[in-house]
Amino acid sequence: MLNRERVGGRLEASLQNRNFRRLILLTFILWTLFGIMAAFQSYANTMDERSSFPLERLLYLTVGDAWLRAALTVPVIMALFHVHARFNRWAPRVAIYLLMGFAFMIAHVTVRPFVLPFVVRPMANAKTLEYTYKEKVTIAIRSFVLNDAMGFTCIVIAFNAWVYAQEMQRRALNEERLATRLASAELQVLKMQLQPHFLFNTLNTIYNLAPQNSRKAQLMISRLSNLLRLSLDHVSSNMVPLQEELEFLDSYLDIEKTRFEERLKVIKEVTPEVLDAAVPNLLLQPLVENAIRHGISKKASGGTIEIRAARIGDRLKITITDDGRPPAPSAHSSGIGLANTRARLSQLFGSDFVFELRPAGQGAQVWIELPFQSLETNITKEESVG
């Protein structure tokens, strides 16, 4: 019942919108074309009566009659909206259509004598007669009932086809919006999986460090607080400038440097032109964390992480390289950080991205290629989809 009321509300609202006005205009155009064709057909059938029925007079009669039918069609269309909104089953609709068709024909033959001249083809040796209104209606029924029935049937079929097309267009738009919302929801879930992951690892590090060096543990807590503050500032953003992502990564690396001290070295080479490039929020941190956890932390001497970003044509290239250990064969599909990053890139870019984990010297390298977009361009695209 509620769904029927919603559909009815949308259809009744259509009475006031531009599409309804276009529908009425189209109705008058089609009836006018029908009247013109009827005029030429009558003109072709009255070659011996051209003096009594010139083309101008036939056009006046047939087009005028067509406009009368078009005017009567307007309330019919309004009634069709209400019938479609209140009856889902075809059986009651068809019954109402039959009643409406009968009313349409009665309205036409009863109103026509007041609007247009009553013309009867002259019979040989026939006297001019004056017809009563009842006789005019009777003759009109014999003359126009078939055309009225055919015209009304065409109106009903055209209306239902138009409503069906409108509903299909609306349904496709709703499905597109729903798909966009679902994709956004999935991205939020993936991000929420990532944040507790690195938070748990950091808190575990602080827990193990506190008995040994309380001062260092306090410093890590302070830096973790700053990191969480930055994270909350952008929790609702799917895309951020690369510069903000690097700032967030620096806050994370401050925590790791507190833990590893001189054992962790970081080299960054980022060209200035890519600092405003749009990248997925929380893209780099889980990858760097993965490099530290599975590479640098396994070596007593520590190691170096190199982060590079540059523009190549219309692509943004980012690499994260460590000299810890080569990736295990199963590392390409395991791990929350790598799996979530791949899933998020797939949601945001479809198949238009590259994400690879491969050996690099003694360590591993993550290779990322994305379409190069400034943040303003990306926001405009997101708003147009929503």
N, C-alpha and C positions, 0 to 999 in steps of 0.2 A: 504493500500500500504506500509506504514511504517512497519507494523508488518510482512508483507511478506518479506521485505528487511532484517529485523532482522533475521527471520528464515533462509533465504537464506545465510546470512553472517555466521550464526552458522554452517550450513551444509557445506558450502564451506570451512570453517576453519577446518572442520573434515577431509578434504582431507590430511591435513598435520599432524594430530595428531596420537597418538598411536593406537586409536581405528580403524582408517582407515587401518593402516598397518596390524593389526590383522585380519581385514575383508578380505584383499587380501590374507593373509596367509591361512585363513580358506577356501577361494575360491579354492586355489590350492590343499589343502588337500581333499576337497570334490570331486573335479574333478578327482584327483588321485584315490580315492576310487572307483569312478564310472568307471574309466578305468580298474582297477584291476578286478572288478566284470564283466565287459564286456569281459575281456580276458578269465576268467574261464568259462563264459557262452559259448563263441565261442569254447573253448577247449572241452567242453562237447558235443557240436554239431558237432564236426569234428573228431569223433573217427576213421573214415575210412580214414582220411587224415592227420594223425599224422606226417607222414614223411615230408609233405609239410608245415604243420602248427604246429610245436612244441610249447610248452607253452612259451618258451623264446621269440619266434618270435611274438606270439600273445600279450604278455605283452609289447614288444617293440612298436607294432603297436597301441594297444589300449591306453596304458598309454601316448605314444607320442601324440596321437590324443587328449587325455584329457588335456595334458599340453598346446597344441595349443589352445584349447577352453578356458582354464584358462587365457592364455595370452590375448585372445580376450575379455575376461570378464572384464579385468581391465579398458579399456576405456569405456566399457558399464556401469560399476559401477560409474565411474566419470561422465558420461552423466546422469545417474539416479539421482545423487546428484543435478545437475543443473535443471533437469526437476522437481524434487520434490520442489526445492526452488522457482521456477518461476511459477508453475501452482498449484493453490489450488484445482481446480475442477478436478473430476475424468475423465470426458469426454475427455478433451484435453490430459490428461495423457495417457489414454488408446490408443488414436490415435497415440501418439508419441511412446508408447511402441510397437505397431504393426509395425511401420516403423523401429524402432531400432531392433526388432526381425528379420525382413526381411534383414536388413543390416548385422546383426550378421551371419545369415545363408549364405548369399552371400559371406561374408568375409571368412568364414570357408571353403566352398567348392572351392573357387578360390585360396586360399593360400595353402591348404593342399597338392596339387600335388607337390609343390615346397619344402615342408618340409619333407614329409614322402613318402616311396616307394608306388607305385600304385600296389596293389595286387588284382588279380581276381582269384577266385577258378577255378582250371583247370576242363574243361568239358571233358567228355569221347570222344575220337577220335577227339579232337579239336586241331588245330594248334596254336602255340604261335603267338600272334598278337602284333603289336606295335600300341599303342593308341595315338591319337593326344591329345593335351591339351584340346581341346573342348570336345572330347569324355570322357576324364577323369573327367571333370567338370560335364558333363551330368550324368555319372555313380555315381559320388559323391552326386549329388542332389538326385538321387533315393535312395541312400544308407543311407544318413545322415540327410536329411531334417527333418524327424520326430524326431530323437534324438535331433537335434539342437533346434527344436521348443519346445520340452519338457524341455530341459536344460535351454533355455532362460526364459521360464515361471517360472521355479523354482528359477532362479536368481532374477527375478522381485519380486516374492512373498517373498523370503528370505530378499531382500533388504528392502522392505516396512515394513516387520515385525521388522527388525533391527532398522530402523529409528523410528518406532512407540515406540519400547522399549526405545530408547535413549530419545525421547521426553517425555515419561512418567517419566523416571528417573529424567530428568532435571526439569520437572514440579513439581514433588514431592519435590525435593531439594529447588526449589524456594518457594514453599508453606511453607516449614519448616522455611526457612529464613524469610519469610514475617511474619509468626506467631511469631517468636522470636522478630522481630522488633516491631510488634504490642504490644506484652507483655511488651517490654521495654518502649514503648511510654505510655502505660497505667500506668506503674509504675511512670514515670515522671509526668504524670497528677495528680496522687494521691499525690505525694510529693508536687507538686505545690499547691494543695488544703490545705495541712497541714501547710505549711509555712506561708501563709497569715493569717491562723486561729490563730496561737499563736502570730503572730506579731500584729494582731488587738487587741487581748486581752491584750497584754503587753502595747501597745500604749494607750489603754483605761485606764489601771491602772495608767500610767504616767500622763495622762490628769487629772484624779481625784486626784492624789497625788500632782500635782504642786501647787495648791493654798494653800495647807496645809503645805507642807514641800518641798520647792524648792531644798534644798540641796539633799534630798533623791531622788527627781525626776531627778536631774542631774546625780546622781550615777547610777540610773536605765538606763538612756539614754546611759551612758558610757558602762555599761555592756551589754545593748542591741546591741550596735555597735560591741562589741567583739563577741557576739553570732552570729550576722549576718555575720561577717567575717569568722567565722568557718563554717557556713552554706554554704557560697559561695565556700569555698575550696573543698567541697565534694558534690556539687550540682549534678554533673554528675555521681556519684558513686551509684550503687544500693546496694553494700555490702561494709561494712567497718569493721575494727577490733573492737571488743567489747570495747577495751581500748579507742579508739577515740570516740565511741558513749558515753562512760561514761564521757569523757572530755567535750563533747558538752552538756551533761546533767548537769554537774557541772556549766557550764556557765549559763544555764537556771535557775538552782536553786539559783545562786547568785542573779539573778533578783528577784526571789520570796522571798528570805531571806531579801532582802532590803525592800520588801513590808510587810512581816509578822514579821520580826525580830525574837524575841524569841518564837513566836507562832508556828514556823515551825522547826521541827527537822528532820534530815535525817540520817538514818543508812544504811551503805553500807557494805555488806559482799560478796566479790567477790574473788573466789579462783584464784591464779596466773595463773594456767594452762589454764584458759578460756579467758585471756586477748587478745589473738590473734585469738579468734574464730570469724568467719565471721557472721555478723548479718546485717539485712537490715538497711540501712541508715535512720536516724530519726525514730528509732523504740521506744526508751524509752521515749523521751521527751513528745510526745502527751499523753502517758499513765500516766506519772507523772503529767502532766498538768491536765488531767482528774481527777486524785485523789485529787489534790489540789482544783480544782474548785468545784467538787461535794461532797468532803468529808471534807477536812481540813478547807476550808474557811467558811463552814456552822457552825463551832463551835467557840464560842467566845474565848475559851481557846486554839484554834489551835489543833495541833496534830503531829503525827510522821509518816513519810514514811520510810518503810524499803525496800531496794533494794538488792536482793540476786541473785547470779549467780554461778552455779557449773556445773561440767560435771558428768553425770551419764551414764556410758557405752559409747555408741556412740551418746548420746543425750546431748544437751545443755539445761539446765533448768534455767529459769529466772522467778522470782516472784517479784511483786511490791505490797506491802501491806500498807494500811493506816488504821488508827483507827478513821476515820471521821464518816461516815455513811454507813450502808449497801447499796448495789446497789439496785435501784428500779427494779421491774420486767421488765420494758421496756428498761433498760439501756444496755441490751445485744446487742441490734440492733440499738440503737440510738446513736447520737453523731458522729461528723466528725472523731475524733481521733480513737475511737474504730472501726468504720466501715471501715475507710481507712486502718487501721493496719491489719484487717482481710483480706481485699481485696489484700493488698500487699503480705501478707504471702501466700495467695492462688496462686498468680501469680508466686511467687518465688519457692514455695515448693509443689505446687499441694495440695494433701491431707496429705502429710507427715509432719504435724505440729499439735500442740495443742495450742489453744488460748481460754482461759476461763476467764470470770469475775464471781466471786462468793463471797458470804459473808465470812468474816473472823473476828470472834469476834464481836466487835462493828463497824467494818468498812468493807472494801472490799479488795479483792485480785485479781490481774491479774496473771494468770498462763500461761507461755509460754514454749513450748518445741519445739526445732528445731534439725535437724540433725547437729551433731558437725562437723564443717569443719574449717580448718585453712584458712586464707584469701588467701594464695598462691594456695591451692587446688581449692578453689572456683573460682579464677580468671582463672585458667587453664581450668576449665570446661566451663566457659562463653566464652572463646576464641575459644574452639573447636566447640561450637554450632554456634557461629557467623561465 
